């Protein structure tokens, strides 16, 4: 919360509560960025009265054709109706209409501007107040903003957010030029500056040509408008203001079909473990182990060397890192042996960092608020799983092979015939001028002989190795160090609190089997433990880790704090937290934690008013 000076210096820390729940189907995607910087001081006749003198022009367009649906509508936190009839403006014309040929026409008739029920974030930066693109996206991508626009334009919110429409948002500035009040968008300021020969830019080189010009622009080309990749801190040209700058676009994904059901939900940019069960009727051994392949995001992860006994089963898993952007991921699994419990897993990768509490405002109140009960979340503090291994058990058995072995001797009576070729003696019997004459006889000798050998008739012995993991966590909240009147366990409403969650994982498994606890979320009673939350930052990695609040963008001192609402009644202020994303093959572990401070009185009782010296 920014500091305000009211005859003294005192930190005023208040929260703004949106009424109405943000639902997933109506949330938009913001194609918007911004810049700017310090501004020069004006003169009595040419000046910007202050950062509150600004607003936003919203135009509904057809997402496909870009055709404008209805008339653009201006919104401002400041009641600009008080200047109606005194303020010069150019009508309710959008940037897309000017691009399509609409003429710049000056009016002094009634200026129509709506004050939103829920305060809008700053869009145009000043010396003392820096606009937050994150806050702008959160506001205009919400169902609350969609319902506000739809209500004024007479459109059903569901129709506006079903994906067929887009919102164009343009910054509107209210300034005094030549002693006359003007309302103008970035595009209109560029067109008018061209009309007056650059005189408007000469009087407002920072306010108009830099801060208004760079208040909003596209991150990527859309609806025929270019993305801006130039400087975000220096004055821009008139032509850049007319053609490129001063626009943001909100797109809606539309309502998901009723039959959408995800097998798993993961968080963005997180280590996760996806597992399936492999079973078999026949043993799978190391002589022919199984391979399971996980196909994720165009990459194959192969798990090899899997062995399972007959009629057995085992979890098979892969550890992988989710994308940085929210999306749907389809995981396909295949195996060369056995049967899988799943061959396809449909996963939703969600971003939890997009819904922190809105900017605290000084006039927040919530009449009729009652302190809600603390949620009773589901704890899964331990998981068990195991892995099969096998080893050959040798069993040597003699396999006989009996054979009869005959021992024959040829007894020969030989007579060498020297006379050469005798009658009846074949020519091939003659050798060395003679031949052999057979006068022998057969004599039979033999026995049975075992020509067998040892044969290994062994088998595979299977061993089950069991693994387990457990998760413990402890949360502590305390008053922020800059709280001047807090005591141990007690504080006044309206001040900030700090939070620390200490987490520990114990396991006998290898690191490839588990992940660290990676996510801690805090929910608050002023939002009934729904609607808004804070995603904590992990300060220490490893199996023993700590989480604290991220730096609060609305904290004057950049503190890691959460501001309690000044209207919170006396009683218990309990923060509820969930530690998740501690993954194992058997599933995710999670633990719910909470801690309480006592609220006594509020910060207004610390105010002291004295005369200005």
NORNORUR-V339147 format. One record per residue. N is the residue number from 1. PHI is phi in whole degrees, -180 to 180 (none if undefined). NEAR is the number of other C-alpha atoms within 12 Angstrom. D_LAST is the distance of its C-alpha to the last C-alpha in Angstrom with 2 decimals. Layout:
n | phi | near | d_last
N | PHI | NEAR | D_LAST
N | PHI | NEAR | D_LAST
This chain:
n | phi | near | d_last
1 | none | 34 | 26.80
2 | -74 | 27 | 24.08
3 | -81 | 21 | 20.45
4 | -119 | 18 | 18.14
5 | -106 | 13 | 14.36
6 | -126 | 15 | 13.24
7 | 64 | 13 | 9.49
8 | -167 | 17 | 10.73
9 | -101 | 16 | 13.87
10 | -154 | 24 | 17.01
11 | -76 | 28 | 20.65
12 | -101 | 37 | 22.20
13 | -116 | 39 | 25.94
14 | -129 | 38 | 28.13
15 | -114 | 36 | 31.72
16 | -104 | 34 | 33.58
17 | -108 | 38 | 37.04
18 | -72 | 34 | 39.80
19 | -93 | 24 | 42.21
20 | 102 | 20 | 45.81
21 | -87 | 22 | 47.65
22 | -81 | 26 | 48.23
23 | -106 | 25 | 51.98
24 | -62 | 25 | 53.72
25 | -69 | 27 | 55.92
26 | -96 | 34 | 53.13
27 | -71 | 36 | 51.04
28 | -100 | 36 | 50.97
29 | -116 | 32 | 51.05
30 | -94 | 35 | 48.38
31 | -96 | 35 | 49.51
32 | -158 | 41 | 46.07
33 | -145 | 36 | 43.85
34 | -163 | 42 | 40.86
35 | -153 | 37 | 38.77
36 | 124 | 37 | 36.19
37 | 178 | 30 | 33.28
38 | -67 | 25 | 30.15
39 | -124 | 30 | 29.86
40 | -84 | 21 | 29.06
41 | -86 | 19 | 26.38
42 | -87 | 23 | 28.00
43 | -112 | 16 | 27.88
44 | -64 | 15 | 27.17
45 | -98 | 17 | 30.84
46 | -136 | 27 | 31.60
47 | -159 | 30 | 29.23
48 | -103 | 38 | 29.02
49 | -58 | 25 | 26.29
50 | 163 | 23 | 25.69
51 | -66 | 30 | 27.64
52 | -77 | 28 | 28.20
53 | -87 | 33 | 30.31
54 | -157 | 42 | 33.44
55 | -163 | 40 | 36.48
56 | -141 | 48 | 40.04
57 | -99 | 42 | 43.44
58 | -114 | 42 | 46.14
59 | -126 | 40 | 49.84
60 | -93 | 43 | 52.75
61 | -130 | 32 | 55.75
62 | -70 | 27 | 59.19
63 | -64 | 28 | 59.22
64 | -91 | 15 | 62.64
65 | -89 | 16 | 62.81
66 | 81 | 26 | 59.15
67 | -67 | 23 | 59.68
68 | -74 | 28 | 56.60
69 | -106 | 28 | 56.80
70 | 75 | 23 | 55.10
71 | -97 | 26 | 52.16
72 | -58 | 32 | 49.06
73 | -128 | 36 | 46.01
74 | -98 | 42 | 42.31
75 | -129 | 42 | 39.65
76 | -151 | 35 | 35.85
77 | -67 | 26 | 33.16
78 | -90 | 28 | 31.39
79 | -75 | 23 | 33.07
80 | -80 | 32 | 34.56
81 | -62 | 21 | 36.81
82 | -64 | 16 | 34.07
83 | -100 | 25 | 34.92
84 | -59 | 21 | 38.65
85 | 87 | 19 | 40.49
86 | -115 | 21 | 37.67
87 | -111 | 30 | 37.92
88 | -82 | 31 | 40.69
89 | -150 | 36 | 42.54
90 | -118 | 32 | 45.94
91 | 81 | 32 | 47.18
92 | -95 | 36 | 47.68
93 | -126 | 37 | 49.62
94 | -95 | 44 | 49.70
95 | -60 | 48 | 50.21
96 | -68 | 41 | 53.73
97 | -73 | 28 | 54.57
98 | -64 | 24 | 53.32
99 | -62 | 22 | 55.45
100 | -85 | 16 | 58.37
101 | 115 | 11 | 58.12
102 | -62 | 18 | 55.63
103 | -89 | 21 | 54.29
104 | -80 | 28 | 50.63
105 | -125 | 19 | 50.21
106 | -83 | 23 | 47.07
107 | -125 | 21 | 46.23
108 | -128 | 20 | 43.77
109 | -74 | 17 | 45.27
110 | -55 | 21 | 43.76
111 | -99 | 30 | 42.09
112 | -96 | 30 | 42.87
113 | -148 | 32 | 40.44
114 | -102 | 30 | 40.33
115 | -98 | 25 | 37.41
116 | -68 | 29 | 38.72
117 | -63 | 23 | 38.69
118 | -102 | 29 | 37.67
119 | -57 | 36 | 34.73
120 | -80 | 37 | 35.94
121 | -74 | 36 | 34.58
122 | -62 | 39 | 33.08
123 | -112 | 50 | 35.88
124 | -106 | 50 | 34.15
125 | -77 | 38 | 31.81
126 | -131 | 32 | 28.57
127 | -62 | 19 | 26.32
128 | -102 | 18 | 24.39
129 | -132 | 26 | 27.20
130 | -95 | 28 | 30.66
131 | -68 | 35 | 33.57
132 | -113 | 29 | 35.95
133 | -63 | 31 | 39.64
134 | -61 | 29 | 40.50
135 | -68 | 31 | 38.31
136 | -63 | 40 | 39.79
137 | -64 | 36 | 43.27
138 | -59 | 33 | 42.70
139 | -69 | 37 | 41.43
140 | -80 | 45 | 44.04
141 | -90 | 40 | 46.91
142 | -86 | 40 | 46.46
143 | -68 | 37 | 48.58
144 | -59 | 32 | 45.50
145 | -67 | 40 | 44.93
146 | -62 | 43 | 48.67
147 | -65 | 32 | 48.87
148 | -63 | 32 | 45.95
149 | -66 | 41 | 47.70
150 | -61 | 30 | 51.10
151 | -64 | 21 | 49.96
152 | -71 | 26 | 48.63
153 | -90 | 23 | 51.69
154 | 74 | 18 | 54.19
155 | -111 | 21 | 55.52
156 | -68 | 19 | 56.47
157 | -59 | 31 | 54.22
158 | -62 | 27 | 57.33
159 | -68 | 26 | 58.77
160 | -67 | 38 | 55.62
161 | -108 | 39 | 55.54
162 | -85 | 27 | 59.27
163 | 98 | 27 | 59.19
164 | -88 | 25 | 60.46
165 | -124 | 36 | 57.06
166 | -132 | 42 | 54.11
167 | -107 | 48 | 50.55
168 | -97 | 46 | 49.16
169 | -117 | 48 | 45.36
170 | -129 | 52 | 43.61
171 | -70 | 49 | 39.92
172 | -121 | 49 | 38.65
173 | -115 | 49 | 35.66
174 | -115 | 42 | 33.98
175 | -139 | 39 | 32.70
176 | -103 | 31 | 32.42
177 | -123 | 34 | 35.22
178 | 53 | 19 | 35.94
179 | 69 | 19 | 33.52
180 | -121 | 22 | 35.61
181 | -79 | 29 | 34.86
182 | -128 | 37 | 37.41
183 | -117 | 48 | 38.45
184 | -156 | 45 | 40.60
185 | -83 | 49 | 42.00
186 | -60 | 52 | 42.57
187 | -63 | 47 | 46.14
188 | -66 | 49 | 45.21
189 | -63 | 50 | 42.61
190 | -66 | 37 | 45.40
191 | -64 | 33 | 47.92
192 | -71 | 32 | 45.59
193 | -63 | 30 | 44.60
194 | -65 | 22 | 48.33
195 | -65 | 18 | 48.82
196 | -97 | 16 | 46.23
197 | 69 | 15 | 47.52
198 | 89 | 21 | 44.63
199 | -68 | 22 | 41.92
200 | -62 | 30 | 39.92
201 | -65 | 32 | 39.92
202 | -67 | 23 | 39.04
203 | -83 | 29 | 35.81
204 | -130 | 34 | 35.05
205 | -66 | 32 | 36.58
206 | -102 | 34 | 34.43
207 | -59 | 46 | 33.44
208 | -91 | 55 | 37.00
209 | -77 | 45 | 39.33
210 | -120 | 39 | 37.89
211 | -71 | 47 | 35.70
212 | -69 | 59 | 37.56
213 | -60 | 51 | 40.86
214 | -101 | 47 | 40.54
215 | -60 | 51 | 38.85
216 | -139 | 45 | 42.26
217 | -159 | 47 | 45.70
218 | -83 | 34 | 48.88
219 | -79 | 27 | 49.77
220 | -144 | 20 | 53.44
221 | -60 | 19 | 55.40
222 | -163 | 28 | 55.88
223 | 53 | 30 | 57.03
224 | 84 | 21 | 58.06
225 | -102 | 28 | 54.63
226 | -77 | 25 | 54.27
227 | -76 | 26 | 52.06
228 | -105 | 31 | 49.37
229 | -124 | 19 | 49.72
230 | -89 | 21 | 47.93
231 | -63 | 19 | 44.50
232 | -106 | 23 | 41.61
233 | -130 | 23 | 38.86
234 | -121 | 23 | 40.01
235 | -59 | 30 | 40.33
236 | -109 | 35 | 43.56
237 | -88 | 31 | 46.09
238 | -60 | 35 | 46.69
239 | -67 | 22 | 50.04
240 | -65 | 32 | 48.64
241 | -66 | 40 | 46.17
242 | -74 | 36 | 49.06
243 | -97 | 31 | 51.66
244 | -122 | 37 | 50.06
245 | -85 | 51 | 46.32
246 | 80 | 53 | 44.19
247 | -153 | 50 | 46.33
248 | -132 | 47 | 46.70
249 | -128 | 45 | 49.71
250 | -107 | 45 | 49.99
251 | -109 | 36 | 53.54
252 | -115 | 35 | 54.89
253 | -77 | 26 | 57.66
254 | 87 | 25 | 59.07
255 | -73 | 22 | 60.15
256 | -69 | 19 | 62.35
257 | -65 | 10 | 65.85
258 | -65 | 8 | 66.46
259 | -93 | 7 | 68.93
260 | -70 | 12 | 66.57
261 | -142 | 14 | 66.76
262 | -98 | 21 | 65.74
263 | -77 | 21 | 67.61
264 | -142 | 23 | 64.59
265 | -125 | 29 | 60.85
266 | -119 | 37 | 59.16
267 | -101 | 35 | 55.67
268 | -65 | 28 | 55.00
269 | 54 | 22 | 55.18
270 | -136 | 29 | 56.68
271 | -76 | 30 | 59.78
272 | -133 | 38 | 62.09
273 | -126 | 36 | 65.66
274 | -109 | 42 | 68.12
275 | -130 | 37 | 71.31
276 | -134 | 32 | 74.63
277 | -102 | 29 | 77.69
278 | -106 | 37 | 80.92
279 | -125 | 29 | 84.07
280 | -153 | 26 | 87.76
281 | -86 | 15 | 91.19
282 | -111 | 19 | 92.73
283 | -64 | 29 | 91.36
284 | -114 | 34 | 89.29
285 | -118 | 30 | 89.91
286 | -70 | 23 | 89.14
287 | -72 | 16 | 92.35
288 | -153 | 18 | 90.74
289 | -68 | 25 | 87.06
290 | -90 | 33 | 84.92
291 | -127 | 29 | 82.17
292 | -114 | 36 | 79.40
293 | -115 | 31 | 77.40
294 | -104 | 33 | 73.91
295 | -104 | 26 | 73.08
296 | -133 | 27 | 69.31
297 | 56 | 19 | 67.56
298 | 82 | 11 | 70.51
299 | -125 | 15 | 71.03
300 | -101 | 19 | 73.77
301 | -112 | 25 | 73.20
302 | -108 | 24 | 76.54
303 | -107 | 27 | 77.06
304 | -114 | 21 | 80.44
305 | 71 | 23 | 82.77
306 | -83 | 37 | 82.42
307 | -126 | 39 | 85.21
308 | -145 | 40 | 85.86
309 | -70 | 31 | 88.85
310 | -56 | 20 | 91.20
311 | 60 | 16 | 89.59
312 | -111 | 25 | 86.24
313 | -154 | 31 | 82.74
314 | -161 | 34 | 79.56
315 | -71 | 34 | 76.03
316 | -126 | 43 | 75.62
317 | -143 | 38 | 72.16
318 | -136 | 33 | 70.13
319 | -98 | 29 | 66.61
320 | -146 | 29 | 64.76
321 | -112 | 26 | 61.28
322 | -75 | 30 | 60.01
323 | -64 | 23 | 58.72
324 | -78 | 17 | 55.06
325 | -110 | 21 | 55.07
326 | -63 | 22 | 55.93
327 | -173 | 22 | 59.53
328 | -97 | 26 | 62.85
329 | -124 | 29 | 65.20
330 | -104 | 25 | 68.91
331 | -106 | 33 | 70.56
332 | -110 | 29 | 74.35
333 | -126 | 33 | 76.43
334 | -140 | 29 | 80.10
335 | -143 | 30 | 82.58
336 | -98 | 21 | 86.03
337 | -149 | 26 | 87.17
338 | 76 | 31 | 86.58
339 | -127 | 28 | 84.57
340 | -98 | 29 | 80.81
341 | -71 | 22 | 78.81
342 | -142 | 25 | 76.79
343 | -109 | 22 | 77.60
344 | -152 | 23 | 74.36
345 | -126 | 26 | 70.82
346 | -100 | 25 | 68.26
347 | -118 | 29 | 64.74
348 | -106 | 24 | 61.32
349 | -100 | 27 | 58.70
350 | -109 | 25 | 55.27
351 | -108 | 25 | 51.73
352 | -88 | 27 | 49.37
353 | -88 | 27 | 46.29
354 | -96 | 31 | 45.82
355 | -137 | 33 | 44.23
356 | -74 | 38 | 41.00
357 | -58 | 38 | 38.38
358 | -74 | 38 | 36.43
359 | -64 | 38 | 32.82
360 | -61 | 38 | 30.44
361 | -123 | 31 | 28.72
362 | -70 | 23 | 25.73
363 | -105 | 19 | 27.88
364 | -64 | 27 | 30.82
365 | -158 | 22 | 32.80
366 | -148 | 21 | 36.39
367 | -66 | 12 | 37.61
368 | 84 | 10 | 40.77
369 | -66 | 17 | 40.51
370 | -125 | 18 | 42.74
371 | -64 | 23 | 42.80
372 | -82 | 22 | 45.98
373 | -73 | 19 | 48.66
374 | -74 | 25 | 48.64
375 | -60 | 22 | 51.42
376 | -107 | 14 | 54.61
377 | -77 | 19 | 55.36
378 | -85 | 16 | 58.66
379 | -103 | 22 | 59.05
380 | -128 | 26 | 61.67
381 | -96 | 32 | 61.19
382 | -152 | 27 | 64.58
383 | -142 | 29 | 67.29
384 | -131 | 26 | 70.82
385 | -160 | 28 | 73.25
386 | -161 | 27 | 76.13
387 | -137 | 31 | 78.33
388 | -84 | 33 | 82.12
389 | -134 | 25 | 83.94
390 | -141 | 26 | 87.71
391 | -144 | 20 | 90.25
392 | -72 | 17 | 93.96
393 | -104 | 13 | 96.21
394 | -73 | 14 | 99.53
395 | -146 | 13 | 102.80
396 | -83 | 13 | 105.89
397 | -126 | 13 | 109.07
398 | -78 | 14 | 112.58
399 | -109 | 14 | 114.02
400 | -71 | 13 | 117.89
401 | -147 | 13 | 119.97
402 | -81 | 13 | 123.70
403 | -138 | 13 | 126.06
404 | -86 | 13 | 129.83
405 | -107 | 14 | 130.64
406 | -93 | 13 | 134.29
407 | -116 | 13 | 136.03
408 | -100 | 13 | 138.95
409 | -122 | 13 | 141.47
410 | -103 | 15 | 143.79
411 | -94 | 13 | 147.07
412 | -115 | 14 | 148.84
413 | -107 | 12 | 152.41
414 | -109 | 14 | 152.33
415 | -130 | 14 | 155.29
416 | -84 | 19 | 154.81
417 | -100 | 19 | 157.11
418 | -94 | 14 | 158.03
419 | -80 | 15 | 160.30
420 | 93 | 20 | 157.48
421 | -76 | 20 | 157.25
422 | -87 | 18 | 159.20
423 | -64 | 10 | 160.14
424 | 85 | 12 | 157.34
425 | -91 | 18 | 154.71
426 | -66 | 15 | 151.70
427 | -64 | 16 | 150.70
428 | -78 | 14 | 147.24
429 | -89 | 19 | 148.87
430 | -79 | 21 | 150.41
431 | -148 | 18 | 148.63
432 | 52 | 15 | 150.04
433 | 63 | 16 | 153.42
434 | -166 | 21 | 153.48
435 | -156 | 23 | 151.63
436 | -92 | 25 | 150.52
437 | -116 | 19 | 152.59
438 | -85 | 16 | 150.90
439 | -130 | 12 | 152.97
440 | -88 | 14 | 150.13
441 | -149 | 12 | 149.12
442 | -89 | 13 | 145.91
443 | -129 | 13 | 144.79
444 | -97 | 13 | 141.72
445 | -136 | 13 | 139.10
446 | -176 | 13 | 135.43
447 | -164 | 13 | 132.70
448 | -84 | 13 | 129.42
449 | -128 | 13 | 126.20
450 | -86 | 14 | 122.51
451 | -97 | 14 | 120.39
452 | -71 | 13 | 117.18
453 | -153 | 13 | 113.67
454 | -77 | 15 | 110.49
455 | -126 | 13 | 107.99
456 | -80 | 14 | 104.33
457 | -103 | 14 | 103.97
458 | -79 | 14 | 100.43
459 | -153 | 18 | 97.34
460 | -92 | 23 | 93.56
461 | -94 | 21 | 91.65
462 | -102 | 23 | 88.19
463 | -125 | 18 | 85.21
464 | -98 | 19 | 82.04
465 | -103 | 17 | 78.91
466 | -94 | 21 | 76.14
467 | -126 | 25 | 72.43
468 | -151 | 27 | 69.34
469 | -147 | 36 | 65.54
470 | -136 | 34 | 62.84
471 | -127 | 38 | 59.11
472 | -129 | 32 | 56.51
473 | -151 | 35 | 52.74
474 | -140 | 26 | 49.78
475 | -113 | 32 | 46.31
476 | -137 | 28 | 43.08
477 | -114 | 37 | 39.69
478 | -153 | 36 | 36.56
479 | -61 | 34 | 32.80
480 | -60 | 34 | 31.11
481 | -62 | 21 | 29.85
482 | -89 | 26 | 26.27
483 | -78 | 30 | 26.40
484 | -79 | 19 | 24.09
485 | -122 | 26 | 25.81
486 | -77 | 27 | 29.44
487 | -127 | 18 | 32.35
488 | -63 | 17 | 35.92
489 | 80 | 23 | 37.48
490 | -149 | 29 | 34.63
491 | -160 | 39 | 31.38
492 | -93 | 40 | 29.26
493 | -67 | 39 | 30.14
494 | 101 | 45 | 28.16
495 | -93 | 41 | 28.05
496 | -90 | 45 | 30.57
497 | -126 | 41 | 33.82
498 | -112 | 34 | 36.07
499 | -139 | 44 | 39.85
500 | -134 | 36 | 42.74
501 | -118 | 42 | 46.42
502 | -104 | 36 | 49.06
503 | -129 | 40 | 52.48
504 | -140 | 32 | 55.91
505 | -116 | 37 | 59.31
506 | -117 | 28 | 62.52
507 | -160 | 29 | 65.81
508 | -100 | 20 | 69.23
509 | -92 | 23 | 69.55
510 | -63 | 18 | 69.40
511 | -64 | 20 | 66.22
512 | -71 | 20 | 68.12
513 | -92 | 36 | 68.35
514 | -139 | 42 | 64.67
515 | -119 | 39 | 61.15
516 | -74 | 40 | 57.87
517 | -75 | 44 | 55.49
518 | -113 | 43 | 53.52
519 | -135 | 44 | 51.35
520 | -136 | 43 | 48.83
521 | -121 | 42 | 47.17
522 | -116 | 47 | 44.50
523 | -120 | 37 | 44.29
524 | -127 | 40 | 41.60
525 | -67 | 35 | 41.83
526 | -65 | 43 | 39.36
527 | -108 | 38 | 41.97
528 | 54 | 27 | 44.86
529 | 58 | 29 | 45.90
530 | -141 | 28 | 47.04
531 | 69 | 29 | 45.77
532 | -130 | 33 | 43.27
533 | -156 | 30 | 43.47
534 | -119 | 38 | 42.31
535 | -90 | 34 | 44.87
536 | -77 | 36 | 44.07
537 | -100 | 29 | 44.57
538 | -81 | 27 | 47.30
539 | -92 | 22 | 45.95
540 | -131 | 20 | 49.27
541 | -94 | 19 | 52.67
542 | 108 | 21 | 55.98
543 | -76 | 26 | 57.51
544 | -118 | 26 | 54.61
545 | -139 | 28 | 51.39
546 | -132 | 31 | 47.80
547 | -127 | 38 | 45.70
548 | -138 | 35 | 41.93
549 | -56 | 38 | 39.70
550 | -72 | 28 | 39.45
551 | -61 | 23 | 36.12
552 | -82 | 32 | 34.20
553 | -65 | 28 | 33.52
554 | -98 | 36 | 30.53
555 | -84 | 28 | 28.89
556 | -58 | 25 | 25.84
557 | -100 | 18 | 27.23
558 | 64 | 16 | 30.86
559 | -82 | 25 | 31.68
560 | -88 | 33 | 35.05
561 | -141 | 37 | 33.76
562 | -125 | 45 | 34.45
563 | -88 | 50 | 31.71
564 | -76 | 46 | 32.74
565 | -71 | 42 | 31.99
566 | -66 | 35 | 29.26
567 | -85 | 36 | 31.89
568 | -64 | 39 | 34.40
569 | -72 | 28 | 35.66
570 | -61 | 23 | 35.83
571 | 145 | 23 | 38.95
572 | -85 | 28 | 40.55
573 | -110 | 41 | 39.26
574 | -112 | 36 | 42.31
575 | -95 | 41 | 42.64
576 | -108 | 38 | 46.23
577 | -131 | 44 | 47.61
578 | -131 | 43 | 50.90
579 | -102 | 46 | 52.29
580 | -135 | 44 | 55.01
581 | 62 | 35 | 57.06
582 | -105 | 46 | 58.92
583 | -97 | 45 | 62.31
584 | -134 | 45 | 65.84
585 | -61 | 35 | 69.25
586 | -86 | 32 | 69.39
587 | 124 | 34 | 66.11
588 | -86 | 37 | 62.36
589 | -96 | 39 | 60.79
590 | -150 | 35 | 57.57
591 | -144 | 35 | 55.58
592 | -100 | 32 | 52.93
593 | -133 | 36 | 50.02
594 | -160 | 35 | 47.04
595 | -154 | 30 | 44.31
596 | -133 | 28 | 41.97
597 | -119 | 32 | 38.49
598 | -94 | 28 | 37.41
599 | -97 | 34 | 34.58
600 | -133 | 26 | 32.69
601 | 73 | 23 | 29.81
602 | -140 | 30 | 27.50
603 | -67 | 30 | 24.25
604 | -61 | 23 | 22.38
605 | -72 | 17 | 22.67
606 | -90 | 22 | 20.50
607 | -71 | 18 | 17.47
608 | -133 | 13 | 14.49
609 | -106 | 14 | 12.02
610 | -138 | 10 | 8.76
611 | -63 | 8 | 6.21
612 | -76 | 9 | 3.80
613 | -72 | 5 | 0.00
